[in-house]
Amino acid sequence: MSRKQTPVVGFHHCSLIVADTGRALEFYCGILGLELDASRPEMAYKGAWLKLDAAESGGGSTCSGGQIHLLELPNPDPVTGRPEHGGRDRHLALRVSDLDTLVSRLEQASIPYTLSRSGRAALFCRDYDANAIELIGPQA
């Protein structure tokens, strides 16, 4: 099958549902080190936008200018009945420049994680709302 040219040109954002924006920011800004994007307009619901910067992505495919949108809803996704290993669940994969630093931060915050079962330098964890996050090291 020949590859057709696509009008899709890149990644813009991924929205994640959270129960408490402040607590979610503790995870995404405090542990992962993402930066709050102040360009989020006033909306009818609480939430936050976070910047993804490809400058320190560690190579490979990047998402320059992309964002994570946190959407605070009173009825977030259920946290029970989800696969223990985030790779078997819907998840957001982020390329990181220093996986070891993030492992230390996750451990300090007592956030469980599992290593990628493929042998790559990657791990899976969940935020405080059970959203699965894959962190992929630069050598993966």
TORVEXZA-781900 format. One record per residue (C-alpha): residue number from 0; residue in three letters; z, x, y. Coordinates in Angstrom, 3 decimals, always signed. Layout:
% TORVEXZA-781900
{resi->NUM, resn->ALA, c3->Z, c1->X, c2->Y}
...
This chain:
% TORVEXZA-781900
{resi->0, resn->MET, c3->+0.000, c1->+0.000, c2->+0.000}
{resi->1, resn->SER, c3->-0.971, c1->+1.445, c2->+3.349}
{resi->2, resn->ARG, c3->+1.552, c1->+1.558, c2->+6.135}
{resi->3, resn->LYS, c3->+0.724, c1->-0.743, c2->+9.006}
{resi->4, resn->GLN, c3->+1.744, c1->+0.120, c2->+12.514}
{resi->5, resn->THR, c3->+4.804, c1->-1.920, c2->+13.419}
{resi->6, resn->PRO, c3->+5.871, c1->-3.213, c2->+16.809}
{resi->7, resn->VAL, c3->+9.482, c1->-2.393, c2->+15.859}
{resi->8, resn->VAL, c3->+10.320, c1->+0.731, c2->+17.859}
{resi->9, resn->GLY, c3->+14.019, c1->+1.337, c2->+17.290}
{resi->10, resn->PHE, c3->+17.575, c1->+0.155, c2->+16.894}
{resi->11, resn->HIS, c3->+19.218, c1->-1.726, c2->+19.769}
{resi->12, resn->HIS, c3->+22.600, c1->-3.030, c2->+18.571}
{resi->13, resn->CYS, c3->+24.630, c1->-4.356, c2->+15.679}
{resi->14, resn->SER, c3->+27.155, c1->-7.160, c2->+16.220}
{resi->15, resn->LEU, c3->+30.426, c1->-7.230, c2->+14.292}
{resi->16, resn->ILE, c3->+32.861, c1->-10.135, c2->+14.217}
{resi->17, resn->VAL, c3->+36.484, c1->-9.285, c2->+14.991}
{resi->18, resn->ALA, c3->+39.689, c1->-11.315, c2->+15.348}
{resi->19, resn->ASP, c3->+41.226, c1->-9.198, c2->+18.143}
{resi->20, resn->THR, c3->+39.073, c1->-7.089, c2->+20.469}
{resi->21, resn->GLY, c3->+41.974, c1->-4.857, c2->+21.539}
{resi->22, resn->ARG, c3->+42.875, c1->-3.999, c2->+17.954}
{resi->23, resn->ALA, c3->+39.206, c1->-3.443, c2->+17.085}
{resi->24, resn->LEU, c3->+38.917, c1->-1.014, c2->+20.015}
{resi->25, resn->GLU, c3->+41.843, c1->+0.955, c2->+18.559}
{resi->26, resn->PHE, c3->+39.651, c1->+1.574, c2->+15.504}
{resi->27, resn->TYR, c3->+36.239, c1->+2.087, c2->+17.128}
{resi->28, resn->CYS, c3->+37.369, c1->+4.050, c2->+20.206}
{resi->29, resn->GLY, c3->+40.681, c1->+5.503, c2->+19.059}
{resi->30, resn->ILE, c3->+39.710, c1->+6.575, c2->+15.531}
{resi->31, resn->LEU, c3->+35.907, c1->+6.830, c2->+15.539}
{resi->32, resn->GLY, c3->+35.809, c1->+8.093, c2->+19.139}
{resi->33, resn->LEU, c3->+33.144, c1->+5.711, c2->+20.428}
{resi->34, resn->GLU, c3->+32.918, c1->+5.011, c2->+24.146}
{resi->35, resn->LEU, c3->+33.259, c1->+1.571, c2->+25.717}
{resi->36, resn->ASP, c3->+30.061, c1->+0.430, c2->+27.457}
{resi->37, resn->ALA, c3->+31.027, c1->-1.179, c2->+30.774}
{resi->38, resn->SER, c3->+27.609, c1->-2.839, c2->+31.171}
{resi->39, resn->ARG, c3->+28.708, c1->-5.870, c2->+29.098}
{resi->40, resn->PRO, c3->+28.381, c1->-8.920, c2->+31.348}
{resi->41, resn->GLU, c3->+31.047, c1->-11.617, c2->+31.616}
{resi->42, resn->MET, c3->+30.614, c1->-13.955, c2->+28.646}
{resi->43, resn->ALA, c3->+32.202, c1->-17.143, c2->+27.341}
{resi->44, resn->TYR, c3->+33.992, c1->-15.215, c2->+24.577}
{resi->45, resn->LYS, c3->+35.993, c1->-12.011, c2->+24.338}
{resi->46, resn->GLY, c3->+34.371, c1->-8.882, c2->+23.025}
{resi->47, resn->ALA, c3->+33.194, c1->-5.399, c2->+23.886}
{resi->48, resn->TRP, c3->+30.118, c1->-3.215, c2->+23.733}
{resi->49, resn->LEU, c3->+30.331, c1->+0.332, c2->+22.427}
{resi->50, resn->LYS, c3->+27.849, c1->+3.150, c2->+23.036}
{resi->51, resn->LEU, c3->+26.157, c1->+5.066, c2->+20.239}
{resi->52, resn->ASP, c3->+25.012, c1->+8.466, c2->+21.468}
{resi->53, resn->ALA, c3->+22.413, c1->+10.344, c2->+19.417}
{resi->54, resn->ALA, c3->+23.081, c1->+13.631, c2->+21.218}
{resi->55, resn->GLU, c3->+25.685, c1->+14.607, c2->+18.609}
{resi->56, resn->SER, c3->+24.256, c1->+12.732, c2->+15.634}
{resi->57, resn->GLY, c3->+23.888, c1->+15.770, c2->+13.392}
{resi->58, resn->GLY, c3->+20.150, c1->+15.453, c2->+12.968}
{resi->59, resn->GLY, c3->+18.061, c1->+13.051, c2->+10.938}
{resi->60, resn->SER, c3->+17.340, c1->+9.548, c2->+12.087}
{resi->61, resn->THR, c3->+19.144, c1->+8.587, c2->+15.257}
{resi->62, resn->CYS, c3->+19.929, c1->+5.491, c2->+17.252}
{resi->63, resn->SER, c3->+19.770, c1->+6.807, c2->+20.793}
{resi->64, resn->GLY, c3->+20.896, c1->+4.217, c2->+23.277}
{resi->65, resn->GLY, c3->+22.087, c1->+1.862, c2->+20.562}
{resi->66, resn->GLN, c3->+25.281, c1->-0.153, c2->+20.717}
{resi->67, resn->ILE, c3->+27.870, c1->-1.887, c2->+18.591}
{resi->68, resn->HIS, c3->+28.784, c1->-5.311, c2->+19.936}
{resi->69, resn->LEU, c3->+32.245, c1->-6.571, c2->+19.006}
{resi->70, resn->LEU, c3->+32.394, c1->-10.379, c2->+19.051}
{resi->71, resn->GLU, c3->+35.859, c1->-11.914, c2->+19.043}
{resi->72, resn->LEU, c3->+35.900, c1->-15.201, c2->+17.164}
{resi->73, resn->PRO, c3->+38.871, c1->-17.303, c2->+16.065}
{resi->74, resn->ASN, c3->+37.523, c1->-17.494, c2->+12.498}
{resi->75, resn->PRO, c3->+36.249, c1->-14.052, c2->+11.463}
{resi->76, resn->ASP, c3->+34.804, c1->-13.361, c2->+8.017}
{resi->77, resn->PRO, c3->+37.267, c1->-13.590, c2->+5.136}
{resi->78, resn->VAL, c3->+38.898, c1->-10.298, c2->+4.192}
{resi->79, resn->THR, c3->+39.619, c1->-11.268, c2->+0.588}
{resi->80, resn->GLY, c3->+37.111, c1->-11.267, c2->-2.229}
{resi->81, resn->ARG, c3->+35.095, c1->-8.416, c2->-0.727}
{resi->82, resn->PRO, c3->+34.071, c1->-5.380, c2->-2.841}
{resi->83, resn->GLU, c3->+36.580, c1->-2.528, c2->-2.625}
{resi->84, resn->HIS, c3->+33.793, c1->+0.034, c2->-2.132}
{resi->85, resn->GLY, c3->+32.020, c1->-0.709, c2->+1.162}
{resi->86, resn->GLY, c3->+28.694, c1->+0.531, c2->-0.223}
{resi->87, resn->ARG, c3->+28.574, c1->-2.635, c2->-2.321}
{resi->88, resn->ASP, c3->+29.065, c1->-4.876, c2->+0.723}
{resi->89, resn->ARG, c3->+27.080, c1->-5.426, c2->+3.905}
{resi->90, resn->HIS, c3->+27.910, c1->-2.478, c2->+6.123}
{resi->91, resn->LEU, c3->+27.079, c1->-0.511, c2->+9.255}
{resi->92, resn->ALA, c3->+26.087, c1->+3.122, c2->+8.592}
{resi->93, resn->LEU, c3->+26.778, c1->+5.667, c2->+11.335}
{resi->94, resn->ARG, c3->+25.609, c1->+9.275, c2->+11.305}
{resi->95, resn->VAL, c3->+28.446, c1->+11.561, c2->+12.445}
{resi->96, resn->SER, c3->+28.554, c1->+15.194, c2->+13.561}
{resi->97, resn->ASP, c3->+31.923, c1->+16.026, c2->+11.940}
{resi->98, resn->LEU, c3->+32.960, c1->+14.057, c2->+8.877}
{resi->99, resn->ASP, c3->+36.099, c1->+16.153, c2->+8.276}
{resi->100, resn->THR, c3->+37.558, c1->+15.239, c2->+11.675}
{resi->101, resn->LEU, c3->+37.038, c1->+11.551, c2->+10.958}
{resi->102, resn->VAL, c3->+38.616, c1->+11.914, c2->+7.505}
{resi->103, resn->SER, c3->+41.712, c1->+13.357, c2->+9.214}
{resi->104, resn->ARG, c3->+41.803, c1->+10.511, c2->+11.737}
{resi->105, resn->LEU, c3->+41.427, c1->+7.877, c2->+9.007}
{resi->106, resn->GLU, c3->+44.224, c1->+9.468, c2->+6.989}
{resi->107, resn->GLN, c3->+46.513, c1->+9.720, c2->+10.048}
{resi->108, resn->ALA, c3->+45.928, c1->+6.010, c2->+10.686}
{resi->109, resn->SER, c3->+46.482, c1->+5.191, c2->+6.970}
{resi->110, resn->ILE, c3->+43.014, c1->+3.670, c2->+6.726}
{resi->111, resn->PRO, c3->+41.768, c1->+3.863, c2->+3.127}
{resi->112, resn->TYR, c3->+38.278, c1->+5.167, c2->+2.423}
{resi->113, resn->THR, c3->+36.108, c1->+5.977, c2->-0.563}
{resi->114, resn->LEU, c3->+33.628, c1->+8.798, c2->-0.847}
{resi->115, resn->SER, c3->+29.978, c1->+8.014, c2->-1.367}
{resi->116, resn->ARG, c3->+29.283, c1->+7.598, c2->-5.074}
{resi->117, resn->SER, c3->+25.874, c1->+9.241, c2->-4.658}
{resi->118, resn->GLY, c3->+27.431, c1->+12.652, c2->-3.997}
{resi->119, resn->ARG, c3->+26.249, c1->+12.724, c2->-0.368}
{resi->120, resn->ALA, c3->+28.585, c1->+13.868, c2->+2.408}
{resi->121, resn->ALA, c3->+29.487, c1->+10.306, c2->+3.326}
{resi->122, resn->LEU, c3->+32.373, c1->+7.874, c2->+3.071}
{resi->123, resn->PHE, c3->+33.043, c1->+4.172, c2->+3.352}
{resi->124, resn->CYS, c3->+35.975, c1->+2.539, c2->+5.122}
{resi->125, resn->ARG, c3->+36.745, c1->-0.818, c2->+6.673}
{resi->126, resn->ASP, c3->+37.812, c1->-1.633, c2->+10.201}
{resi->127, resn->TYR, c3->+40.857, c1->-3.826, c2->+10.827}
{resi->128, resn->ASP, c3->+38.712, c1->-6.944, c2->+10.265}
{resi->129, resn->ALA, c3->+37.326, c1->-5.726, c2->+6.898}
{resi->130, resn->ASN, c3->+33.874, c1->-4.870, c2->+8.292}
{resi->131, resn->ALA, c3->+32.536, c1->-2.097, c2->+6.046}
{resi->132, resn->ILE, c3->+31.562, c1->+1.121, c2->+7.843}
{resi->133, resn->GLU, c3->+29.679, c1->+4.047, c2->+6.284}
{resi->134, resn->LEU, c3->+30.135, c1->+7.431, c2->+7.966}
{resi->135, resn->ILE, c3->+27.384, c1->+9.906, c2->+7.049}
{resi->136, resn->GLY, c3->+27.948, c1->+13.623, c2->+7.622}
{resi->137, resn->PRO, c3->+25.317, c1->+15.925, c2->+9.132}
{resi->138, resn->GLN, c3->+24.491, c1->+17.607, c2->+5.819}
{resi->139, resn->ALA, c3->+23.767, c1->+14.315, c2->+4.004}
